[in-house]
Structures are given as C-alpha cells and as structure tokens.
Amino acid sequence: MTMLDFPPVTVIVLNLNGRDHLRPCLQSLGELDYPKDRLEVLLVDNGSRDDSVAVARHEFPWVRVLPFRENQGFCRGINLGVREASTPFVAFLNNDTRVDPRWLVELVAPVVSGRADATGSRILSWEGDLVHFAGGGSNFHGIAFQVGMNGREQAAFRKEGPTLFPCGAAMLLRKELFLDVGGFDEDFFAFYEDVDFGWRLWILGHKVLYVPGSVVYHRHSATASKVGIQRLRVLHVRNPLYMIFKNYEEQNLRRVLPAALLLSMRRTTYLAGVPEEDFRIERMGEPRKERGLLFRRNGAGREEASVPKVALADFIAYTDFARSLPALVRKREAIQTRRVRADREIVPLFVNPMWAVEEPEEYSALQEELVRFLGLDELFPPR
C-alpha cells in the first residue's frame, strides 16, 4: 500500500474496568505504522468503576472516549461505537491486547484491494509463543472454535484464507457494511456475536478473510474471567442456539435444531452429575451413587437436591431461547429474505462440523446417531 491507499480507520476499543490492560493496548496503537491523520482511536467505556477513563484521557489525549454509565455488553457497546465512528472503515480491538506495528496496514489492505469484505487478525498469546486465533470454525450445531487455540506457532497458521468468522477481538470492515448487515446481534450481549456476524456476512454474499500478517498479542479472557462461570455458561449455551436458528436454511434448520437441543441437554446432565438411579423406579433399592446432586429433606418431607450453579445456567439458557423465539423468527426472516449463498456453499468453512465436544463415547455415539437419523450427513459429507 502507498500512502494514498491508507483509508481513514476508527479503531474501537471496548473497555470495562480494564485499567490494567489499557496502557499497553493504547501505547501499541500509538506506535502503529499508519498515518496519524488517518487514524482515530475510540475508547468505548462500558461503565467502568475503576479509573480507566481518567487514565485514557490523561495519558493518551489523542484517544476519543465514549463513556457509558452502565455496561452495555460487548455487542451493543461495539454497535454504538461504530455509529459514533467518524471514518468509513472500522476496526475492533480488545482492551487486553497489544498490536504489532503493521497490524492495521495488513488488516485493511485486503478490504481496500477488494479481496475481502471483512478481515480478521492472527491472535497470539501475550508472549507470542501460542496461537489464540488462526481462523474460525464450528461444529454443525453451533459450538464454535478458534483454529489453533493454544497450539504452538507453525507454518499452517500463517497461511491466509477464507474463514467462517473473524474474531471480534481483532477485525476490520467498512462501517457502511457493518451497519447494512445489522451489526452485532445485541441479544447475544457477548460471545458468539462474531461467529453469528461472520456467518451472516457469508449468507449475504460477502467474504471474510483470515490475515495472518496482521498480528495481535492477547491476554485471553482477561475481562471475561471476572464475571462468574455460571454467567458465562448461559451465553455459551444460549447463543449458539440463537445463531443456528437465524442462519440455517429452512430445510437444514429443521434437521439441525432437534440434534442441537438433544445434544445440549445431554451435556447439561453431564455437568449436573445426575444420579439416574434415584429417578428410576426399576432401580429402587440399588445403592445410591451421589455425584453432582446433593440430596436432602425439606420441611415438608420431600427430598430436594442441590445442583451446581454452572449446570443450572443451562436451564436459564433454554428459557431464554424459548422466550426469544418470536424475536428470533423476525431476525431469521430478515436474514433469509436477503440470502445470496446457500448453506452448501458455506458449510466447508465450518472446518470440523462433526466435532463432538464431550469425551464420553456415549455422547459421540448419540451425535452420530442423530446425524444419521436426521440426514445431516447429506449436508456435511465426509471431507
């Protein structure tokens, strides 16, 4: 790229109580090999209770701050930041990252040249020895993964190519495109919004490219780890269901959704540690094997059980999914009426659609039986 090719870009950094991470992040943005007069850095603060905003304003006066009183969530925070951006291109960057000086040059070049409509960076661990993102994939029922996660750096991860989604921690596209396709789904709040968004881009005829020359160093889940595993679990169970409901073609959704629900419920029983013998009349009198459920008598003489919060989170996720069906139907119709690509053109980007996310052979056997019975092997033939 020549100097004339550098388009104006707004880098949106979402922040929530991230004072400890902001300094290296913003400092690295200040050292980018990018014309300063074509670069805007917008810090979207999601109601931080630490002095993040004060640090940014005092130590990095060239950063524009968009503060909110309350946490808007990742999705809404980014959406509001995009609308506030003053440039035709927008890039998203986690606050717990630092970037290579050529991060933005490499990320924007394929979009400027027309080789891609959205791009995603190669994300490494903070020390640079492990991979955190080298492209994105998913199994058929929506459990996404980051290619190369926690693997050692290798040549295969430095190969540019199409990807199902760009990681929301480090991606770029035109502002107009982001808004035209609906931005991040704010009902996701956080997690899987980038997978959903990338899938939607492909459905609507756009191309997402993994750009390994654009390098980011990341402290993985530095912010998310503070909110409680049961709260994260709700999002990780619910949002894949939201995603597959919106994005599959009609005939494929009718086959995938039953499998997704049954497999998800089976994972819930693993997490809860349900002692089946206590619920089966045919096993009365057998020794009890207590695992996840701790039984006790209540005041009325009925036996009750304590279930781990992280398992109960699944039931909140299922409840959310049921309550959201009317809204999901409307969102689905909005996407499907604009569909350009068929599922069969997109599913090769899933990378490993038959990935069984639980170790027990019984779980893998259940998934295989559902795939056979529902005809999913026709949509996802062996590669």
C-alpha positions as CSV (number, residue, x, y, z in Angstrom):
1,M,0.0,0.0,0.0
2,T,1.2,3.5,-0.8
3,M,0.4,6.5,1.4
4,L,-2.5,7.3,-0.9
5,D,-4.0,3.9,-0.2
6,F,-4.3,4.3,3.5
7,P,-8.0,4.8,4.2
8,P,-9.2,6.6,7.4
9,V,-9.9,4.0,10.1
10,T,-11.5,4.2,13.5
11,V,-10.1,1.6,15.9
12,I,-12.8,0.8,18.5
13,V,-11.5,-0.4,21.8
14,L,-14.2,-1.7,24.2
15,N,-13.4,-1.3,27.9
16,L,-14.8,-2.5,31.2
17,N,-12.7,-2.0,34.3
18,G,-9.6,-2.6,32.1
19,R,-7.2,0.0,33.6
20,D,-4.5,-2.7,34.0
21,H,-4.7,-3.6,30.3
22,L,-5.3,-0.2,28.6
23,R,-1.8,1.2,28.8
24,P,0.0,-1.4,26.6
25,C,-3.0,-1.6,24.3
26,L,-3.2,2.2,23.7
27,Q,0.5,2.6,23.6
28,S,0.8,0.0,20.9
29,L,-1.9,1.8,18.9
30,G,0.1,5.0,19.2
31,E,3.1,3.2,17.6
32,L,1.3,1.8,14.6
33,D,2.8,2.2,11.1
34,Y,-0.2,4.1,10.0
35,P,-0.7,7.8,9.2
36,K,-1.8,9.5,12.3
37,D,-4.1,11.9,10.4
38,R,-6.0,8.8,9.1
39,L,-6.3,7.0,12.4
40,E,-9.0,7.6,15.0
41,V,-8.9,5.6,18.3
42,L,-12.3,5.4,20.1
43,L,-12.4,4.0,23.6
44,V,-15.9,2.8,24.3
45,D,-16.2,2.5,28.1
46,N,-18.9,0.2,29.4
47,G,-19.5,1.8,32.7
48,S,-16.1,1.1,34.3
49,R,-15.9,1.6,38.1
50,D,-12.1,1.9,38.0
51,D,-10.2,4.9,36.7
52,S,-9.9,3.6,33.1
53,V,-11.4,6.7,31.6
54,A,-9.2,9.0,33.6
55,V,-6.1,7.1,32.6
56,A,-7.0,7.2,28.9
57,R,-7.8,10.9,29.0
58,H,-4.7,11.9,31.0
59,E,-2.0,9.6,29.4
60,F,-3.5,9.3,25.8
61,P,-5.1,12.6,25.0
62,W,-5.3,11.6,21.3
63,V,-7.8,8.9,22.2
64,R,-11.5,9.8,21.9
65,V,-13.6,8.5,24.8
66,L,-17.2,7.4,24.5
67,P,-18.3,6.7,28.2
68,F,-21.5,5.0,29.3
69,R,-22.9,4.9,32.8
70,E,-23.8,1.2,32.7
71,N,-22.4,-1.9,31.0
72,Q,-23.9,-2.1,27.5
73,G,-22.5,-5.5,26.8
74,F,-19.9,-6.3,24.1
75,C,-22.4,-6.3,21.2
76,R,-24.2,-3.0,21.9
77,G,-21.0,-1.3,23.0
78,I,-19.4,-2.1,19.6
79,N,-22.6,-1.2,17.7
80,L,-22.7,2.2,19.5
81,G,-19.0,2.8,18.8
82,V,-19.5,2.0,15.1
83,R,-22.3,4.6,14.8
84,E,-20.0,7.1,16.6
85,A,-17.0,6.4,14.3
86,S,-16.1,9.3,12.0
87,T,-14.4,7.2,9.3
88,P,-15.5,4.9,6.5
89,F,-13.6,1.9,8.0
90,V,-13.9,0.5,11.5
91,A,-11.6,-2.0,13.3
92,F,-12.4,-3.7,16.6
93,L,-9.7,-4.4,19.2
94,N,-10.0,-6.0,22.7
95,N,-8.6,-3.9,25.5
96,D,-6.5,-6.8,26.8
97,T,-4.3,-6.8,23.6
98,R,-1.3,-5.1,22.1
99,V,-0.7,-5.0,18.4
100,D,2.2,-5.3,16.0
101,P,3.2,-2.0,14.3
102,R,1.9,-3.4,11.0
103,W,-1.3,-4.8,12.4
104,L,-3.7,-2.2,10.8
105,V,-1.8,-2.0,7.5
106,E,-2.1,-5.7,7.0
107,L,-5.7,-5.9,8.2
108,V,-7.0,-3.1,5.9
109,A,-5.1,-4.0,2.7
110,P,-7.4,-6.9,1.5
111,V,-10.5,-4.8,2.0
112,V,-9.0,-1.8,0.1
113,S,-7.9,-4.1,-2.7
114,G,-11.4,-5.8,-2.9
115,R,-10.1,-9.3,-2.0
116,A,-12.3,-9.4,1.1
117,D,-15.2,-7.6,2.7
118,A,-14.1,-8.2,6.3
119,T,-10.7,-9.3,7.8
120,G,-9.5,-11.0,11.0
121,S,-6.1,-10.9,12.6
122,R,-3.8,-13.7,13.7
123,I,-4.0,-13.6,17.5
124,L,-1.2,-14.9,19.7
125,S,-0.7,-15.2,23.4
126,W,0.8,-12.3,25.2
127,E,4.3,-13.8,24.9
128,G,3.7,-14.8,21.3
129,D,4.5,-18.5,21.7
130,L,0.9,-19.8,21.5
131,V,-1.9,-19.3,19.0
132,H,-5.2,-17.9,20.1
133,F,-6.8,-17.5,16.7
134,A,-5.8,-18.7,13.2
135,G,-9.3,-18.7,11.7
136,G,-12.7,-19.8,13.0
137,G,-14.8,-22.9,12.6
138,S,-17.8,-24.5,14.2
139,N,-19.5,-27.9,14.5
140,F,-22.9,-28.3,12.9
141,H,-24.9,-27.4,16.0
142,G,-23.1,-24.1,16.5
143,I,-20.3,-24.8,19.0
144,A,-17.6,-22.6,17.5
145,F,-13.9,-22.8,17.9
146,Q,-10.8,-20.8,17.2
147,V,-8.4,-22.7,14.9
148,G,-5.0,-23.4,16.6
149,M,-6.2,-22.4,20.0
150,N,-3.4,-22.8,22.5
151,G,-1.3,-24.6,19.9
152,R,2.3,-23.7,19.1
153,E,3.1,-21.4,16.3
154,Q,3.5,-23.2,13.0
155,A,3.5,-22.5,9.2
156,A,0.0,-23.7,8.8
157,F,-1.3,-20.9,11.0
158,R,0.5,-18.3,8.8
159,K,-1.5,-19.1,5.7
160,E,-4.1,-16.5,4.5
161,G,-7.5,-17.8,3.6
162,P,-11.3,-17.5,4.0
163,T,-12.7,-18.1,7.4
164,L,-16.2,-18.6,8.8
165,F,-15.8,-15.6,11.1
166,P,-13.2,-13.0,12.1
167,C,-12.5,-12.9,15.9
168,G,-14.3,-9.9,17.4
169,A,-11.1,-9.2,19.4
170,A,-9.3,-8.0,16.2
171,M,-11.2,-7.5,13.0
172,L,-11.9,-4.8,10.3
173,L,-14.5,-3.9,7.7
174,R,-16.3,-0.9,6.2
175,K,-18.6,1.0,8.6
176,E,-21.4,1.0,6.0
177,L,-21.2,-2.8,5.6
178,F,-21.3,-3.4,9.3
179,L,-24.5,-1.3,9.6
180,D,-26.1,-2.6,6.5
181,V,-26.0,-6.3,7.6
182,G,-27.3,-5.3,11.1
183,G,-24.1,-5.2,13.2
184,F,-23.7,-7.5,16.1
185,D,-26.9,-9.0,17.5
186,E,-27.4,-7.2,20.8
187,D,-29.4,-10.0,22.3
188,F,-26.2,-12.1,22.4
189,F,-24.8,-9.5,24.9
190,A,-21.4,-11.1,24.5
191,F,-19.8,-14.2,23.0
192,Y,-20.6,-15.8,19.6
193,E,-21.6,-12.5,18.2
194,D,-18.6,-12.6,15.9
195,V,-19.4,-16.1,14.8
196,D,-23.0,-15.1,14.1
197,F,-21.8,-12.0,12.3
198,G,-19.3,-13.8,10.1
199,W,-21.8,-16.5,9.1
200,R,-24.3,-13.7,8.2
201,L,-21.7,-12.0,6.1
202,W,-21.2,-15.1,4.0
203,I,-25.0,-15.7,3.7
204,L,-25.4,-12.2,2.4
205,G,-22.7,-12.7,-0.3
206,H,-19.7,-11.2,1.4
207,K,-16.2,-12.7,2.0
208,V,-14.3,-12.9,5.3
209,L,-10.6,-13.4,5.2
210,Y,-8.1,-14.5,7.8
211,V,-5.0,-12.3,7.5
212,P,-2.0,-13.9,9.4
213,G,0.2,-10.9,8.7
214,S,-1.9,-8.8,11.0
215,V,-0.7,-9.8,14.4
216,V,-2.2,-9.2,17.8
217,Y,-0.9,-10.3,21.2
218,H,-3.7,-11.2,23.7
219,R,-4.3,-11.9,27.3
220,H,-7.0,-14.5,26.8
221,S,-10.3,-13.9,28.7
222,A,-8.7,-11.3,31.0
223,T,-12.0,-9.4,31.3
224,A,-14.5,-12.3,31.0
225,S,-12.8,-14.3,33.8
226,K,-14.1,-11.8,36.4
227,V,-17.8,-12.2,35.9
228,G,-18.5,-15.8,37.1
229,I,-18.5,-19.1,35.3
230,Q,-22.3,-19.6,35.5
231,R,-23.0,-16.2,33.8
232,L,-20.6,-17.1,31.0
233,R,-22.2,-20.5,30.7
234,V,-25.6,-19.0,30.0
235,L,-24.1,-17.2,27.0
236,H,-22.1,-20.2,25.8
237,V,-25.2,-22.4,25.8
238,R,-27.8,-19.9,24.6
239,N,-26.0,-18.0,21.9
240,P,-25.2,-21.0,19.6
241,L,-28.9,-21.8,19.6
242,Y,-29.8,-18.3,18.7
243,M,-27.2,-18.4,15.9
244,I,-28.2,-21.7,14.2
245,F,-31.9,-20.7,14.4
246,K,-31.3,-17.5,12.5
247,N,-28.7,-18.7,9.9
248,Y,-29.5,-22.1,8.5
249,E,-31.8,-22.5,5.5
250,E,-35.3,-23.8,6.4
251,Q,-34.8,-27.5,5.4
252,N,-31.5,-27.6,7.3
253,L,-32.7,-25.9,10.4
254,R,-35.4,-28.5,10.8
255,R,-32.8,-31.2,10.9
256,V,-30.1,-29.4,12.9
257,L,-32.3,-27.9,15.7
258,P,-33.5,-31.2,17.2
259,A,-30.0,-32.5,17.3
260,A,-28.7,-29.3,18.8
261,L,-31.2,-29.4,21.6
262,L,-30.8,-33.0,22.4
263,L,-27.0,-32.8,22.5
264,S,-27.1,-29.7,24.6
265,M,-29.5,-31.3,27.1
266,R,-27.2,-34.3,27.3
267,R,-24.2,-32.0,28.1
268,T,-26.4,-30.4,30.9
269,T,-26.8,-33.8,32.5
270,Y,-23.1,-34.4,32.5
271,L,-22.5,-31.1,34.2
272,A,-25.2,-31.6,36.8
273,G,-23.9,-35.1,37.6
274,V,-27.4,-36.6,37.7
275,P,-27.5,-39.9,39.6
276,E,-30.1,-41.7,37.3
277,E,-30.7,-44.5,39.7
278,D,-32.5,-42.1,42.1
279,F,-35.1,-41.3,39.4
280,R,-35.8,-44.8,38.1
281,I,-38.5,-47.0,39.7
282,E,-36.9,-50.1,38.2
283,R,-33.7,-49.4,40.2
284,M,-35.3,-48.9,43.6
285,G,-33.2,-50.5,46.3
286,E,-29.9,-50.2,44.4
287,P,-27.0,-48.3,46.2
288,R,-27.1,-44.6,45.5
289,K,-24.1,-43.1,43.7
290,E,-24.1,-39.4,44.7
291,R,-22.3,-37.1,42.2
292,G,-23.3,-33.6,41.3
293,L,-26.7,-33.7,43.2
294,L,-26.7,-33.4,47.0
295,F,-30.0,-34.7,48.3
296,R,-31.7,-33.5,51.5
297,R,-35.2,-33.5,53.0
298,N,-37.1,-30.2,53.2
299,G,-39.6,-29.2,55.9
300,A,-42.4,-31.0,54.1
301,G,-40.5,-34.3,54.0
302,R,-39.8,-34.1,50.2
303,E,-36.4,-34.9,49.0
304,E,-34.6,-31.9,47.3
305,A,-31.3,-31.6,45.6
306,S,-28.6,-29.0,45.3
307,V,-27.4,-28.6,41.7
308,P,-24.2,-26.8,40.7
309,K,-24.9,-23.2,39.6
310,V,-23.0,-23.8,36.4
311,A,-25.4,-26.6,35.5
312,L,-28.5,-24.6,36.4
313,A,-27.1,-21.9,34.0
314,D,-28.1,-24.2,31.1
315,F,-31.8,-24.0,32.1
316,I,-31.6,-20.2,32.1
317,A,-30.2,-20.5,28.5
318,Y,-33.0,-22.8,27.4
319,T,-35.6,-20.5,29.0
320,D,-34.0,-17.5,27.1
321,F,-34.2,-19.4,23.9
322,A,-37.8,-20.3,24.4
323,R,-38.8,-16.7,25.3
324,S,-36.9,-15.2,22.4
325,L,-38.5,-17.3,19.7
326,P,-40.8,-14.5,18.4
327,A,-37.8,-12.2,18.0
328,L,-35.7,-14.9,16.6
329,V,-38.3,-15.6,13.9
330,R,-38.3,-12.0,12.9
331,K,-34.5,-11.9,12.7
332,R,-34.4,-15.1,10.8
333,E,-36.8,-13.8,8.2
334,A,-34.8,-10.6,7.8
335,I,-31.7,-12.7,7.0
336,Q,-33.2,-15.4,4.9
337,T,-35.0,-12.9,2.6
338,R,-31.6,-11.4,1.7
339,R,-29.8,-14.7,1.3
340,V,-27.3,-14.9,-1.5
341,R,-25.3,-18.1,-0.7
342,A,-26.8,-21.5,0.0
343,D,-25.7,-23.5,3.1
344,R,-23.9,-25.9,0.9
345,E,-21.5,-23.1,-0.1
346,I,-20.8,-22.1,3.4
347,V,-20.5,-25.3,5.4
348,P,-17.0,-26.1,4.1
349,L,-15.9,-23.1,6.2
350,F,-17.1,-24.9,9.4
351,V,-13.7,-26.8,9.3
352,N,-14.8,-29.6,11.7
353,P,-18.6,-29.8,11.6
354,M,-18.7,-33.2,13.3
355,W,-16.6,-32.3,16.3
356,A,-18.1,-34.0,19.4
357,V,-17.5,-31.6,22.2
358,E,-17.7,-34.1,25.1
359,E,-15.4,-37.0,25.7
360,P,-17.7,-39.9,26.6
361,E,-18.1,-42.5,23.8
362,E,-21.8,-42.4,24.6
363,Y,-22.0,-38.8,23.6
364,S,-20.2,-39.3,20.3
365,A,-22.5,-42.3,19.6
366,L,-25.5,-40.1,20.3
367,Q,-24.3,-37.4,17.9
368,E,-23.5,-40.0,15.2
369,E,-27.0,-41.5,15.5
370,L,-28.7,-38.1,15.3
371,V,-26.6,-37.2,12.2
372,R,-27.6,-40.4,10.5
373,F,-31.3,-40.3,11.6
374,L,-31.8,-36.6,10.6
375,G,-29.8,-36.9,7.4
376,L,-27.2,-34.4,8.4
377,D,-24.5,-36.4,6.6
378,E,-26.1,-35.1,3.4
379,L,-25.3,-31.5,4.4
380,F,-21.9,-32.3,5.9
381,P,-20.4,-35.1,3.8
382,P,-17.0,-36.5,4.9
383,R,-14.1,-34.4,3.6
